[in-house]
Amino acid sequence: MQQVGIGFLGAGIVGSALLKRLLEEAEAISAKTGLDLTVRRVAVRSLDKSRDVAIPDTIITDEPMAVVNDPDVQIVVEVMGGLEPAGDLVLSALRAGKAVITANKELMAARGRELIGAAEESGVSLLFEAAVGGGIPIIRPLSESLAGERITSIMGIVNGTTNFILTKMVEDGADFSEALAEAQGLGYAEADPAADVGGGDAAAKAAILASLAFGVWVAGDRVYREGIEALDVRDIGFAADLGYVPKLLAIAEDSEEGVAVRVHPALVPSDHPLAAVRGATNAIFIEGPAIGQLLFTGPGAGGAPTATAVLGDVINAARELAAGTQVTPRIRFNPGRIREFGDVSTKWYLRLEVADQPGVLAAIASTFGAFGVSIKSVWQEGRGDAATLLLITHEACERDLATAADAIRVLEDVKEIGAVLRVQSDEP
């Protein structure tokens, strides 16, 4: 039986869950895989911290380079998170000829191309299945199973925290702050939830997915991001009346004009499969000319599901080491153009507070038309001398809609543009 030494950088929620399985289920894993996965070294921030798994004193350390430099460690598992020191530690491990498994989406979105290049130069694996979608297998299908397919689009829910919050707002009528507080109480949201509710977490995942799907490297800072903090429960109610459900979507598209990647709230038709994705669940659509549409769904976070994805990568890397194979990148990145976000087109929902008098709608429609935005549907609720207008437009590009909205704001009878939300196509 081939023995492979494993070293850990970090032993938090995911690291502890994986360590527990490697230490307590070693025989079962060996029987299934034919591999002896031996934990050689574990680097932690605090030696005194209480953990869900007992780490032997002989292998625990607070010096992360001790893991990288240990000659008995062939695979380094990075689950410490953050950009630094994780990035330099991973780079050092790859240059030392060690395979690396990481669950760090922030790191891969920021430095993935550099790290993948270092892995290729050293002829070792760099695997990151758990960086997107937690326990959902999505990275390997994109980079291996679908490597021969021309992927045209990816769309999905890739952040469980925001999906939980939006589910509570839709189903219970909670406002954003109430739903966030409940998510924090249940452990779905961090004390500082900015990365989740602001779209940063989803943007990093979208960058990784787009890069693998299209073979064009998309850096995390090239992804447009917009969070859910400004969503008003009134618009969620209006959207339900119109047949829509709000979701924070990650969308990546490849066209002749280039690659466009974005994360933002959108109204999804209530009969769309994504509308039924509740709670902290993730779901990702992949579309291509030969495969049509594939849907991947499951737990997008949590120690146990994410540890399962990391363990799958560990086993894959260990098998390559046992076979003595020379690893080549599972996907190569070619030059490509990143499309300007202002050129991206979508349908729109707008809520306007206006004076309830003749000619107001005509003036709004005329202003929209002047900037190439066509109104598809209109609903009005009157309140004495004031009214609420709900508009759904036909497809219009981001730049034109923004310019038209600025012009409408200054119309005398328009009191406020209360909400501007994108509307996902009526088709899945």
C-alpha positions in Angstrom: 0.0 0.0 0.0 1.3 3.4 -1.0 1.9 5.8 1.9 1.5 9.5 1.2 2.3 12.2 3.8 -0.2 15.0 4.3 0.5 18.4 5.8 -2.1 20.9 6.9 -1.9 24.7 6.8 -4.8 25.5 9.1 -7.2 23.5 11.3 -10.4 25.6 11.5 -13.8 24.4 10.6 -12.9 22.7 7.3 -9.4 21.6 8.4 -10.7 20.0 11.6 -13.5 18.2 9.7 -10.9 16.8 7.3 -8.4 15.9 10.0 -11.1 14.1 11.9 -11.8 11.9 8.9 -8.2 11.2 8.0 -7.3 10.4 11.6 -10.5 8.4 12.6 -11.5 6.8 9.3 -8.0 5.9 8.0 -8.8 2.2 7.6 -12.0 2.8 5.7 -10.2 5.3 3.3 -7.4 2.9 2.8 -9.7 0.0 2.0 -11.6 2.1 -0.5 -8.6 3.8 -2.2 -5.6 1.6 -1.6 -3.8 4.6 -0.2 -2.3 5.1 3.3 -2.9 8.9 3.8 -0.8 9.7 6.8 -1.1 13.2 8.5 2.5 14.2 9.1 2.3 17.8 10.2 -0.5 20.4 11.1 0.2 24.1 11.4 -2.2 26.2 13.4 -2.3 29.8 14.7 -2.8 28.8 18.3 -1.5 25.6 19.9 -3.9 26.1 22.9 -7.2 26.5 21.0 -9.9 23.9 21.6 -10.8 21.9 18.5 -13.3 19.3 17.4 -10.5 16.8 16.7 -7.6 15.8 18.9 -4.3 16.6 17.1 -1.3 14.6 18.4 1.3 16.8 20.0 4.0 15.2 17.8 2.5 16.7 14.6 1.0 20.0 15.6 3.0 23.2 15.2 2.5 27.0 15.0 5.2 27.3 12.3 3.6 27.0 8.9 6.9 26.7 7.0 7.5 23.5 9.1 4.8 21.9 7.0 6.2 23.2 3.7 9.7 22.1 4.6 8.9 18.7 6.1 10.4 16.0 3.8 7.8 13.5 4.8 5.0 15.8 3.5 4.1 15.2 -0.1 0.7 16.9 -0.2 0.0 20.3 1.5 -3.6 21.1 2.3 -4.2 24.8 2.6 -7.3 25.6 4.6 -6.1 28.7 6.5 -7.9 31.2 4.2 -7.0 34.7 3.2 -4.5 36.0 0.7 -1.4 36.1 3.0 0.5 34.3 4.3 -1.5 31.6 2.5 -0.4 32.7 -1.0 3.3 32.7 -0.4 3.1 29.4 1.6 1.3 27.7 -1.3 3.8 29.1 -3.8 6.7 27.8 -1.6 5.1 24.4 -1.4 4.6 24.1 -5.1 8.2 25.2 -5.8 9.3 22.6 -3.3 7.7 19.9 -5.5 4.7 19.3 -3.2 1.2 18.9 -4.5 -1.2 21.5 -3.0 -4.9 21.2 -2.2 -6.7 24.5 -1.3 -10.2 25.6 -0.5 -9.2 29.2 -0.7 -11.4 31.0 -3.4 -10.0 34.4 -2.5 -6.5 33.2 -3.2 -7.3 31.4 -6.4 -9.3 34.4 -7.8 -6.4 36.7 -7.0 -3.3 34.6 -7.7 -4.6 31.5 -9.4 -2.9 31.9 -12.7 0.5 32.4 -11.0 0.0 29.4 -8.8 -1.2 27.2 -11.6 1.9 28.2 -13.5 4.1 27.3 -10.6 2.4 23.9 -10.3 3.1 23.2 -14.0 6.7 24.2 -13.7 7.2 21.8 -10.8 5.1 19.0 -12.3 2.8 18.7 -9.3 -0.9 19.0 -8.7 -2.7 22.2 -7.6 -6.4 21.2 -6.9 -9.1 23.5 -5.6 -12.5 21.7 -5.9 -13.6 23.1 -2.5 -13.0 26.7 -3.5 -16.4 26.9 -5.3 -19.6 25.3 -4.2 -18.4 23.6 -1.0 -19.3 19.9 -1.4 -20.7 20.3 -5.0 -18.3 18.7 -7.5 -18.0 21.5 -10.1 -14.3 22.3 -10.7 -13.3 18.9 -11.9 -16.3 18.6 -14.3 -15.4 21.9 -15.8 -11.7 21.3 -16.1 -11.8 17.6 -17.1 -15.2 16.1 -18.0 -16.3 19.2 -20.0 -12.8 20.2 -21.3 -13.9 19.5 -24.8 -17.1 21.4 -24.7 -17.4 25.1 -25.7 -19.1 26.4 -22.6 -21.2 29.5 -23.4 -22.6 30.5 -20.0 -22.6 29.7 -16.3 -25.2 31.0 -14.0 -26.0 30.2 -10.4 -26.3 30.7 -6.7 -22.8 30.3 -5.2 -23.2 31.9 -1.8 -25.3 30.1 0.8 -25.4 33.0 3.3 -27.1 35.4 0.9 -29.5 32.7 -0.4 -30.5 32.0 3.2 -31.2 35.7 3.8 -33.2 36.1 0.7 -35.2 33.0 1.5 -36.2 34.5 4.8 -37.1 37.8 3.2 -39.3 36.1 0.6 -40.9 33.4 2.8 -41.2 35.2 6.2 -41.4 38.9 5.1 -38.3 39.7 7.1 -36.3 42.8 6.3 -32.6 42.5 5.5 -31.3 43.3 8.9 -33.6 40.7 10.6 -32.7 38.0 8.1 -29.0 38.7 8.5 -29.3 38.6 12.3 -30.9 35.1 12.0 -28.2 33.9 9.6 -25.5 35.0 12.0 -27.3 33.3 14.9 -27.4 30.1 13.0 -23.7 30.3 12.0 -24.5 30.9 8.3 -23.0 34.4 8.3 -19.8 35.8 9.9 -19.8 38.5 12.5 -18.5 40.7 9.6 -20.7 39.6 6.7 -19.5 42.1 4.2 -17.8 39.5 1.9 -21.0 37.6 1.6 -23.8 40.2 1.5 -21.6 42.6 -0.6 -21.0 40.0 -3.3 -17.2 39.6 -2.8 -17.3 35.9 -2.0 -19.6 35.1 -5.0 -17.4 37.3 -7.2 -14.3 35.3 -6.4 -16.1 32.0 -7.1 -17.5 33.5 -10.4 -14.0 34.4 -11.5 -12.7 30.9 -10.9 -15.6 29.3 -12.7 -15.4 31.6 -15.7 -11.6 31.1 -16.0 -12.0 27.3 -16.1 -15.0 27.3 -18.3 -13.8 29.7 -21.0 -10.0 29.1 -20.8 -9.5 32.9 -20.4 -8.1 34.0 -17.1 -10.5 36.3 -15.3 -9.0 38.0 -12.2 -11.3 38.5 -9.3 -11.1 42.3 -9.5 -12.5 42.2 -13.1 -15.8 40.8 -11.8 -18.6 43.3 -11.4 -20.2 42.9 -8.0 -23.3 44.2 -6.3 -24.6 43.0 -3.0 -28.1 42.5 -1.5 -27.8 45.1 1.3 -30.1 47.6 -0.5 -32.9 45.2 -1.3 -36.2 46.5 0.1 -38.8 44.0 1.3 -41.4 46.0 -0.6 -39.8 45.1 -3.9 -39.7 41.5 -2.9 -43.4 41.7 -2.4 -44.0 43.4 -5.7 -41.7 40.9 -7.4 -43.8 38.0 -6.0 -47.0 39.7 -7.4 -45.3 39.9 -10.8 -44.1 36.3 -10.7 -40.4 36.7 -9.7 -38.1 35.7 -6.9 -34.9 37.6 -6.0 -31.6 35.8 -6.0 -28.0 36.8 -5.8 -26.7 35.4 -9.1 -23.2 34.8 -10.4 -23.3 35.0 -14.2 -20.5 34.4 -16.7 -21.0 34.5 -20.4 -18.7 34.0 -23.4 -19.6 35.7 -26.7 -17.9 37.1 -29.8 -17.6 40.4 -27.9 -15.7 38.8 -25.1 -16.1 37.3 -21.6 -18.4 39.0 -19.2 -18.6 38.0 -15.5 -20.8 39.7 -12.9 -22.5 39.1 -9.5 -25.6 41.0 -8.6 -29.2 40.5 -7.3 -31.7 39.6 -10.0 -35.4 38.8 -10.2 -35.8 35.2 -11.4 -39.1 33.9 -12.8 -40.9 31.9 -10.1 -41.0 28.8 -12.4 -37.2 28.9 -13.0 -35.3 26.0 -11.3 -33.1 28.5 -9.4 -36.2 30.1 -7.8 -36.8 26.9 -5.9 -33.3 26.8 -4.4 -33.9 27.6 -0.7 -31.8 28.3 2.4 -28.0 27.9 2.2 -28.1 25.6 -0.8 -26.1 26.4 -3.9 -27.0 25.7 -7.5 -25.0 26.2 -10.7 -26.2 26.0 -14.4 -23.6 25.3 -17.1 -24.7 25.7 -20.7 -23.0 24.6 -24.0 -24.0 23.7 -27.5 -23.5 19.9 -27.2 -24.5 19.4 -23.5 -27.4 21.8 -23.4 -27.8 22.6 -19.7 -26.4 20.9 -16.7 -27.4 21.7 -13.2 -25.2 21.1 -10.2 -26.8 21.6 -6.8 -26.0 20.8 -3.1 -24.6 22.2 0.1 -22.4 25.2 -0.8 -20.7 25.6 2.5 -20.1 23.9 5.9 -17.2 22.0 7.4 -18.3 18.5 6.5 -19.4 19.0 2.8 -16.3 21.2 2.1 -14.0 18.6 3.7 -15.5 16.0 1.4 -14.5 18.0 -1.6 -11.0 18.6 -0.2 -10.6 14.9 0.6 -11.5 14.1 -3.0 -8.7 16.3 -4.2 -6.3 14.8 -1.7 -7.1 11.3 -2.9 -6.7 12.4 -6.6 -3.3 14.0 -5.9 -2.2 10.9 -3.9 -3.1 8.6 -6.7 -1.1 10.7 -9.2 1.9 10.5 -6.8 1.5 6.8 -6.4 1.4 6.3 -10.2 4.4 8.6 -10.7 2.6 10.6 -13.3 3.8 14.0 -14.6 0.9 16.4 -14.0 -0.1 18.9 -16.7 -2.6 21.7 -16.1 -6.2 20.5 -16.5 -7.0 23.7 -18.3 -4.8 26.2 -20.2 -5.5 29.9 -20.3 -5.3 31.8 -23.6 -5.5 35.4 -24.4 -9.0 36.8 -24.4 -11.0 40.0 -24.1 -12.9 40.8 -20.9 -16.1 42.6 -22.0 -16.9 46.0 -20.5 -19.7 45.6 -18.0 -21.5 48.6 -19.5 -22.1 46.7 -22.7 -23.9 43.8 -21.0 -27.6 43.7 -21.6 -30.5 42.5 -19.4 -34.1 43.2 -18.6 -34.9 45.6 -15.8 -37.4 46.1 -13.0 -37.8 49.7 -11.7 -40.0 51.1 -8.9 -40.7 54.8 -9.3 -42.5 57.0 -6.8 -44.3 59.7 -9.0 -47.0 62.3 -8.9 -50.4 60.7 -9.8 -51.4 62.9 -12.7 -51.8 62.7 -16.5 -48.7 62.7 -18.7 -46.3 61.3 -16.1 -46.0 57.8 -17.7 -45.7 59.3 -21.2 -42.8 61.5 -20.0 -41.0 58.6 -18.4 -41.5 56.4 -21.5 -40.3 59.2 -23.8 -37.2 59.6 -21.7 -36.5 55.9 -21.7 -37.0 55.8 -25.5 -34.5 58.6 -26.0 -31.8 56.4 -24.5 -32.8 53.2 -26.3 -34.7 51.6 -23.4 -38.1 50.1 -24.3 -40.8 49.4 -21.6 -42.3 46.0 -21.7 -44.9 46.2 -18.9 -46.3 48.8 -16.4 -48.2 48.4 -13.2 -49.5 51.4 -11.1 -50.7 51.7 -7.5 -52.3 55.1 -6.7 -52.1 56.7 -3.3 -54.1 60.0 -3.5 -51.9 62.5 -5.3 -49.0 60.1 -5.5 -48.5 56.7 -7.2 -46.0 53.9 -7.4 -45.0 52.7 -10.9 -43.5 49.3 -11.5 -41.8 48.9 -14.8 -40.3 45.9 -16.6 -38.2 46.8 -19.6 -37.1 44.9 -22.6 -33.4 44.1 -22.7 -31.2 47.1 -22.5 -27.5 47.5 -21.9 -26.2 48.6 -18.5 -24.8 51.9 -19.8 -28.1 52.9 -21.5 -30.2 52.0 -18.5 -28.0 53.9 -16.1 -28.1 57.0 -18.3 -31.8 56.8 -18.8 -32.4 56.4 -15.0 -30.3 59.6 -14.3 -32.4 61.5 -16.8 -35.7 60.2 -15.2 -34.6 61.2 -11.7 -34.6 64.9 -12.6 -38.1 64.8 -14.2 -40.4 67.2 -12.2 -43.1 64.6 -11.4 -40.7 61.8 -10.4 -40.2 61.9 -6.7 -37.8 58.9 -6.4 -36.5 55.9 -8.2 -37.0 53.5 -5.3 -35.4 50.4 -6.8 -33.5 49.2 -10.0 -33.1 45.5 -10.3 -32.0 43.3 -13.1 -34.5 40.7 -14.4 -33.2 37.3 -15.5 -34.5 35.9 -18.8 -37.7 34.0 -18.7 -35.8 31.0 -20.0 -33.6 28.9 -17.5 
